[in-house]
Amino acid sequence: MIFEVKKTRDNFIYLLRSAGYTFQREDKNSNQFSFYRFLGPSAYPRFHLFVTPGNEALSLKLHFDQKMPAYSGVAAHNGEYDGNLVDREISRIKNFFTA
């Protein structure tokens, strides 16, 4: 699900780390940053967040990865792109940008 938050004086990477997200990488071609939030001791399940900075706001795209891809070399996975779980996480993230 895609949503926006207004930019703050705080660094968005710091705010997302405070929210439990781990920085994965920056794609310099698309100016997009990738983050994960793991829900347990293993890599799955997890939230996967993409952030694209804009002039006044950040565009965020969030989904929930239920498990790793089933086949080697295939990026497809069991993911949730909307619903209660994703909505609650979006609200939680927004709180870090308004506090």
DSSP file (Angstrom, degrees, kcal/mol; ACC not computed):
  #  RESIDUE AA STRUCTURE BP1 BP2  ACC     N-H-->O    O-->H-N    N-H-->O    O-->H-N    TCO  KAPPA ALPHA  PHI   PSI    X-CA   Y-CA   Z-CA
    1    1 A M              0   0    0      0, 0.0    61,-2.7     0, 0.0     2,-0.4   0.000 360.0 360.0 360.0 139.9    0.0    0.0    0.0
    2    2 A I  E     +A   61   0A   0     59,-0.2     2,-0.3    57,-0.0    59,-0.2  -0.822 360.0 155.0-101.4 135.9    1.3    3.5   -0.9
    3    3 A F  E     -A   60   0A   0     57,-2.6    57,-3.3    -2,-0.4     2,-0.3  -0.946  28.3-130.3-149.5 168.6    1.0    6.4    1.6
    4    4 A E  E     -A   59   0A   0     -2,-0.3     2,-0.3    55,-0.2    55,-0.2  -0.914  11.8-170.1-125.2 151.4    2.8    9.7    2.3
    5    5 A V  E     -A   58   0A   0     53,-1.8    53,-3.1    -2,-0.3     2,-0.1  -0.985  32.5-108.6-132.7 146.8    4.2   11.4    5.3
    6    6 A K  E     -A   57   0A   0     -2,-0.3    51,-0.3    51,-0.2     2,-0.1  -0.466  40.7-104.7 -70.9 144.3    5.4   15.0    5.6
    7    7 A K        -     0   0    0     49,-2.3     2,-0.2    -2,-0.1    -1,-0.1  -0.386  38.5-161.5 -65.4 147.0    9.1   15.5    5.9
    8    8 A T        -     0   0    0      2,-0.5     4,-0.1    -2,-0.1    90,-0.0  -0.688  35.1-103.2-119.0 176.2   10.3   16.4    9.3
    9    9 A R  S    S+     0   0    0     -2,-0.2     2,-0.1     2,-0.1     3,-0.0   0.774 100.0  86.9 -70.9 -24.7   13.6   17.9   10.5
   10   10 A D  S    S-     0   0    0      1,-0.1    -2,-0.5    87,-0.1     2,-0.2  -0.463  95.4-100.7 -75.2 148.3   14.6   14.5   11.7
   11   11 A N     >  -     0   0    0      1,-0.1     4,-2.2    -2,-0.1     3,-0.2  -0.510  25.2-138.8 -66.8 129.1   16.3   12.2    9.3
   12   12 A F  H  > S+     0   0    0     -2,-0.2     4,-2.4     1,-0.2     5,-0.2   0.812 102.2  57.1 -65.0 -29.4   13.8    9.6    7.9
   13   13 A I  H  > S+     0   0    0      2,-0.2     4,-2.1     1,-0.2    -1,-0.2   0.920 108.2  47.3 -65.8 -42.2   16.3    6.8    8.2
   14   14 A Y  H  > S+     0   0    0     -3,-0.2     4,-2.3     2,-0.2    -2,-0.2   0.924 111.8  50.4 -62.6 -45.1   16.8    7.5   11.9
   15   15 A L  H  X S+     0   0    0     -4,-2.2     4,-1.2     1,-0.2    -2,-0.2   0.904 111.2  48.1 -61.6 -41.8   13.0    7.7   12.4
   16   16 A L  H  <>S+     0   0    0     -4,-2.4     5,-2.8     2,-0.2    -1,-0.2   0.864 109.4  52.7 -69.6 -34.7   12.4    4.3   10.6
   17   17 A R  H ><5S+     0   0    0     -4,-2.1     3,-1.7     1,-0.2    -1,-0.2   0.904 106.8  53.4 -63.5 -39.6   15.2    2.7   12.7
   18   18 A S  H 3<5S+     0   0    0     -4,-2.3    -1,-0.2     1,-0.3    -2,-0.2   0.818 105.4  55.1 -61.7 -30.2   13.4    4.0   15.8
   19   19 A A  T 3<5S-     0   0    0     -4,-1.2    -1,-0.3    -5,-0.2    -2,-0.2   0.399 129.3 -97.9 -84.1   2.6   10.3    2.3   14.4
   20   20 A G  T < 5S+     0   0    0     -3,-1.7    18,-0.3     1,-0.3     2,-0.3   0.551  77.1 140.4  96.4   8.6   12.2   -1.0   14.2
   21   21 A Y      < -     0   0    0     -5,-2.8     2,-0.5    16,-0.1    -1,-0.3  -0.644  41.7-144.7 -90.5 143.8   13.1   -1.0   10.5
   22   22 A T  E     -B   36   0A   0     14,-3.8    14,-2.2    -2,-0.3     2,-0.2  -0.913  21.1-121.7-106.3 127.9   16.5   -2.1    9.2
   23   23 A F  E     +B   35   0A   0     -2,-0.5    12,-0.2    12,-0.2     3,-0.1  -0.505  32.0 175.9 -68.0 131.1   18.0   -0.2    6.3
   24   24 A Q  E     -     0   0A   0     10,-3.3     2,-0.3     1,-0.3    11,-0.2   0.845  51.8 -42.3-100.8 -56.5   18.6   -2.6    3.4
   25   25 A R  E     -B   34   0A   0      9,-1.1     9,-2.9     2,-0.0     2,-0.5  -0.991  39.9-120.9-167.5 165.5   19.8   -0.5    0.5
   26   26 A E  E     -B   33   0A   0     -2,-0.3     2,-0.9     7,-0.2     7,-0.2  -0.984  17.1-148.8-118.0 129.8   19.5    2.6   -1.6
   27   27 A D  E  >> -B   32   0A   0      5,-3.3     4,-1.5    -2,-0.5     5,-1.5  -0.857   9.9-168.2 -96.2 103.4   18.8    2.4   -5.3
   28   28 A K  T  45S+     0   0    0     -2,-0.9    -1,-0.2     1,-0.2     5,-0.0   0.773  82.5  59.5 -66.3 -26.1   20.5    5.5   -6.7
   29   29 A N  T  45S+     0   0    0      1,-0.2    -1,-0.2    -3,-0.1    -2,-0.0   0.898 120.2  25.1 -68.6 -40.4   18.8    5.2  -10.1
   30   30 A S  T  45S-     0   0    0     -3,-0.4    -2,-0.2     2,-0.2    -1,-0.2   0.469 100.6-127.1-102.5  -3.0   15.3    5.4   -8.6
   31   31 A N  T  <5 +     0   0    0     -4,-1.5     2,-0.4     1,-0.2    -3,-0.2   0.890  62.8 142.9  56.1  41.4   16.3    7.4   -5.5
   32   32 A Q  E   < -B   27   0A   0     -5,-1.5    -5,-3.3    20,-0.2     2,-0.4  -0.924  40.9-152.1-118.5 138.7   14.4    4.7   -3.5
   33   33 A F  E     -BC  26  51A   0     18,-2.9    18,-2.8    -2,-0.4     2,-0.4  -0.881   9.2-149.7-109.8 139.8   15.4    3.4   -0.1
   34   34 A S  E     +BC  25  50A   0     -9,-2.9   -10,-3.3    -2,-0.4    -9,-1.1  -0.916  17.8 175.0-115.1 136.5   14.5   -0.2    1.0
   35   35 A F  E     -BC  23  49A   0     14,-2.8    14,-2.6    -2,-0.4     2,-0.3  -0.945  13.5-155.5-135.8 154.6   13.9   -1.2    4.7
   36   36 A Y  E     -BC  22  48A   0    -14,-2.2   -14,-3.8    -2,-0.3     2,-0.4  -0.950   5.0-161.4-125.6 151.0   12.7   -4.4    6.5
   37   37 A R  E     - C   0  47A   0     10,-2.1    10,-2.5    -2,-0.3     2,-0.2  -0.922  19.0-151.5-129.1 108.3   11.1   -4.9    9.9
   38   38 A F  E     - C   0  46A   0     -2,-0.4     8,-0.2   -18,-0.3     5,-0.1  -0.542   7.8-158.9 -80.0 142.1   11.5   -8.5   11.0
   39   39 A L  S    S+     0   0    0      6,-1.9     7,-0.1    -2,-0.2    -1,-0.1   0.373  71.8   5.2-102.8   2.8    8.8   -9.9   13.3
   40   40 A G  S    S-     0   0    0      2,-0.5    -2,-0.0     5,-0.3     0, 0.0  -0.874  98.4 -66.5-162.4-166.5   10.8  -12.7   14.8
   41   41 A P  S    S+     0   0    0      0, 0.0     2,-0.2     0, 0.0    -3,-0.0   0.664 109.8  61.9 -74.6 -15.7   14.3  -14.2   15.0
   42   42 A S  S    S-     0   0    0      2,-0.2    -2,-0.5     3,-0.1    -3,-0.2  -0.510  97.1-101.1-105.2 177.8   14.2  -15.3   11.3
   43   43 A A  S    S+     0   0    0     -2,-0.2    -1,-0.0    -5,-0.1    -4,-0.0   0.668  88.9  93.1 -73.1 -17.2   14.0  -13.3    8.1
   44   44 A Y        +     0   0    0     -6,-0.1    -2,-0.2     1,-0.0     2,-0.1  -0.980  64.8  36.1-134.3 146.3   10.3  -14.0    7.6
   45   45 A P  S    S+     0   0    0      0, 0.0    -6,-1.9     0, 0.0    -5,-0.3   0.596  85.1 145.1 -74.3 160.5    7.6  -12.9    8.3
   46   46 A R  E     -CD  38  65A   0     19,-2.1    19,-2.9    -8,-0.2     2,-0.4  -0.991  49.9-113.3-158.8 157.5    8.6   -9.2    7.8
   47   47 A F  E     -CD  37  64A   0    -10,-2.5   -10,-2.1    -2,-0.3     2,-0.5  -0.802  28.0-155.5 -92.1 141.8    7.4   -5.9    6.7
   48   48 A H  E     -CD  36  63A   0     15,-3.0    15,-2.0    -2,-0.4     2,-0.4  -0.985  13.0-173.1-123.0 123.1    9.1   -4.5    3.5
   49   49 A L  E     -CD  35  62A   0    -14,-2.6   -14,-2.8    -2,-0.5     2,-0.4  -0.952  12.4-165.0-124.5 132.6    9.1   -0.8    3.1
   50   50 A F  E     -CD  34  61A   0     11,-2.5    11,-2.6    -2,-0.4     2,-0.4  -0.962  11.1-164.1-113.7 133.8   10.2    1.4    0.1
   51   51 A V  E     -CD  33  60A   0    -18,-2.8   -18,-2.9    -2,-0.4     9,-0.2  -0.972   9.5-173.8-122.5 129.3   10.8    5.1    0.7
   52   52 A T  E     - D   0  59A   0      7,-2.9     7,-2.7    -2,-0.4   -20,-0.2  -0.963  22.3-138.9-120.1 112.0   11.1    7.7   -2.1
   53   53 A P  E     - D   0  58A   0      0, 0.0     5,-0.2     0, 0.0     2,-0.2  -0.450  23.3-178.4 -71.7 140.8   11.9   11.2   -0.8
   54   54 A G        -     0   0    0      3,-1.9   -47,-0.0    -2,-0.1     0, 0.0  -0.634  43.0 -91.2-122.1-175.4   10.2   14.2   -2.4
   55   55 A N  S    S+     0   0    0     -2,-0.2     3,-0.1     1,-0.1    -1,-0.0   0.928 119.3   8.2 -66.3 -46.4   10.5   17.9   -1.8
   56   56 A E  S    S+     0   0    0      1,-0.1   -49,-2.3   -50,-0.0     2,-0.3   0.641 131.5  24.0-109.8 -21.7    7.8   18.2    0.9
   57   57 A A  E     -A    6   0A   0    -51,-0.3    -3,-1.9    -5,-0.0     2,-0.4  -0.888  67.5-118.3-142.4 167.5    6.9   14.6    1.7
   58   58 A L  E     -AD   5  53A   0    -53,-3.1   -53,-1.8    -2,-0.3     2,-0.6  -0.934  21.8-143.5-108.2 134.5    8.1   11.0    1.6
   59   59 A S  E     -AD   4  52A   0     -7,-2.7    -7,-2.9    -2,-0.4     2,-0.4  -0.884  22.4-168.7 -96.5 124.6    6.3    8.5   -0.5
   60   60 A L  E     -AD   3  51A   0    -57,-3.3   -57,-2.6    -2,-0.6     2,-0.5  -0.928  13.5-165.9-119.0 139.0    6.2    5.1    1.2
   61   61 A K  E     -AD   2  50A   0    -11,-2.6   -11,-2.5    -2,-0.4     2,-0.4  -0.982  16.5-175.4-125.2 118.8    5.2    1.7   -0.2
   62   62 A L  E     + D   0  49A   0    -61,-2.7     2,-0.3    -2,-0.5   -13,-0.2  -0.906  11.6 161.3-120.7 139.7    4.6   -1.0    2.4
   63   63 A H  E     - D   0  48A   0    -15,-2.0   -15,-3.0    -2,-0.4     2,-0.5  -0.964  33.5-120.9-145.7 166.5    3.8   -4.7    2.1
   64   64 A F  E     -ED  80  47A   0     16,-2.8    16,-2.5    -2,-0.3     2,-0.7  -0.940  16.8-151.1-112.7 118.7    4.0   -7.7    4.4
   65   65 A D  E     -ED  79  46A   0    -19,-2.9   -19,-2.1    -2,-0.5    14,-0.2  -0.804  10.6-174.1 -88.9 115.9    6.2  -10.7    3.3
   66   66 A Q        -     0   0    0     12,-3.4     2,-0.3    -2,-0.7    -1,-0.2   0.871  66.1 -11.3 -78.5 -37.8    4.7  -13.9    4.8
   67   67 A K  S    S-     0   0    0     11,-0.7    11,-0.4   -23,-0.1    -1,-0.2  -0.968  80.5 -82.3-155.6 168.1    7.5  -16.2    3.7
   68   68 A M        -     0   0    0     -2,-0.3    10,-0.2     1,-0.2     7,-0.0  -0.277  64.2 -75.2 -72.0 160.7   10.5  -16.4    1.4
   69   69 A P        -     0   0    0      0, 0.0     8,-0.2     0, 0.0    -1,-0.2  -0.275  38.8-139.6 -55.3 141.1   10.1  -17.1   -2.3
   70   70 A A  S    S+     0   0    0      6,-0.4     2,-0.4    -3,-0.1     7,-0.1   0.754  81.3  49.9 -77.8 -25.1    9.4  -20.8   -2.9
   71   71 A Y  S >  S-     0   0    0      5,-0.3     3,-1.7     3,-0.2    -1,-0.1  -0.932  90.7-106.2-122.3 140.3   11.6  -21.3   -5.9
   72   72 A S  T 3  S+     0   0    0     -2,-0.4     3,-0.1     1,-0.3    -2,-0.1  -0.351 104.6  15.9 -61.0 134.4   15.3  -20.3   -6.4
   73   73 A G  T 3  S+     0   0    0      1,-0.2     2,-0.5    -4,-0.1    -1,-0.3   0.491  99.7 113.1  82.3   3.2   15.7  -17.3   -8.6
   74   74 A V    <   -     0   0    0     -3,-1.7    -1,-0.2     1,-0.1    -3,-0.2  -0.933  51.1-161.7-112.7 129.4   12.1  -16.2   -8.4
   75   75 A A        +     0   0    0     -2,-0.5    -1,-0.1    -3,-0.1    -3,-0.0   0.630  56.6 112.1 -83.4 -14.1   11.2  -13.0   -6.6
   76   76 A A        +     0   0    0     -5,-0.1    -6,-0.4    -8,-0.0    -5,-0.3  -0.296  40.8 162.1 -63.5 144.2    7.5  -13.9   -6.1
   77   77 A H        -     0   0    0     -8,-0.2     2,-1.0    -7,-0.1    -9,-0.1  -0.933  50.4 -83.2-151.2 169.8    6.5  -14.5   -2.5
   78   78 A N        +     0   0    0    -11,-0.4   -12,-3.4    -2,-0.3   -11,-0.7  -0.740  64.7 165.0 -81.6 105.1    3.3  -14.7   -0.4
   79   79 A G  E     -E   65   0A   0     -2,-1.0     2,-0.5   -14,-0.2   -14,-0.2  -0.926  35.6-144.3-127.8 149.0    2.8  -11.0    0.4
   80   80 A E  E     +E   64   0A   0    -16,-2.5   -16,-2.8    -2,-0.4     3,-0.1  -0.953  14.6 178.6-110.0 127.8    0.0   -8.9    1.7
   81   81 A Y        +     0   0    0     -2,-0.5     2,-0.3   -18,-0.2   -19,-0.2   0.487  69.0   7.6-107.6  -7.5   -0.3   -5.4    0.1
   82   82 A D  S    S+     0   0    0    -18,-0.1     3,-0.2   -81,-0.1     2,-0.2  -0.919  79.3  88.4-156.7-179.4   -3.4   -4.2    2.1
   83   83 A G  S  > S-     0   0    0     -2,-0.3     4,-2.8     1,-0.2     5,-0.2  -0.515  87.3 -49.1 111.1 178.3   -5.7   -5.3    4.9
   84   84 A N  H  > S+     0   0    0      1,-0.2     4,-2.8     2,-0.2     5,-0.2   0.879 130.6  52.5 -57.4 -44.4   -5.7   -4.8    8.7
   85   85 A L  H  > S+     0   0    0      1,-0.2     4,-1.7     2,-0.2    -1,-0.2   0.934 114.6  41.3 -60.6 -47.5   -2.2   -5.9    9.3
   86   86 A V  H  > S+     0   0    0      2,-0.2     4,-2.2     1,-0.2    -1,-0.2   0.896 113.9  53.3 -68.3 -41.0   -0.8   -3.4    6.7
   87   87 A D  H  X S+     0   0    0     -4,-2.8     4,-2.1     1,-0.2    -2,-0.2   0.911 108.9  49.3 -60.6 -43.4   -3.2   -0.6    7.8
   88   88 A R  H  X S+     0   0    0     -4,-2.8     4,-2.1     1,-0.2    -1,-0.2   0.890 110.9  49.9 -64.1 -38.7   -2.0   -1.0   11.5
   89   89 A E  H  X S+     0   0    0     -4,-1.7     4,-2.5    -5,-0.2    -1,-0.2   0.884 108.1  53.1 -69.0 -37.0    1.6   -0.9   10.5
   90   90 A I  H  X S+     0   0    0     -4,-2.2     4,-2.6     2,-0.2    -2,-0.2   0.928 109.7  48.7 -61.8 -44.6    1.0    2.3    8.4
   91   91 A S  H  X S+     0   0    0     -4,-2.1     4,-1.7     1,-0.2    -2,-0.2   0.903 110.8  51.1 -60.8 -41.1   -0.6    4.0   11.4
   92   92 A R  H  X S+     0   0    0     -4,-2.1     4,-0.9     2,-0.2    -2,-0.2   0.922 111.2  47.4 -63.1 -44.4    2.3    2.9   13.6
   93   93 A I  H >X S+     0   0    0     -4,-2.5     3,-1.0     1,-0.2     4,-0.9   0.928 108.2  55.2 -62.6 -45.7    4.9    4.3   11.1
   94   94 A K  H >X S+     0   0    0     -4,-2.6     4,-0.8     1,-0.3     3,-0.8   0.853  99.7  62.0 -58.2 -34.9    2.9    7.6   10.8
   95   95 A N  H 3X S+     0   0    0     -4,-1.7     4,-1.2     1,-0.2     3,-0.5   0.838  98.6  55.7 -60.3 -33.3    3.1    8.1   14.6
   96   96 A F  H << S+     0   0    0     -3,-1.0    -1,-0.2    -4,-0.9    -2,-0.2   0.768 108.2  48.5 -70.0 -25.2    6.9    8.2   14.4
   97   97 A F  H << S+     0   0    0     -4,-0.9    -1,-0.2    -3,-0.8    -2,-0.2   0.569 116.3  41.5 -91.4  -9.6    6.7   11.1   11.9
   98   98 A T  H  <        0   0    0     -4,-0.8    -2,-0.2    -3,-0.5    -1,-0.1   0.525 360.0 360.0-111.1 -10.2    4.2   13.1   13.9
   99   99 A A     <        0   0    0     -4,-1.2    -2,-0.1    -5,-0.2    -1,-0.1   0.487 360.0 360.0 -75.5 360.0    5.7   12.6   17.4
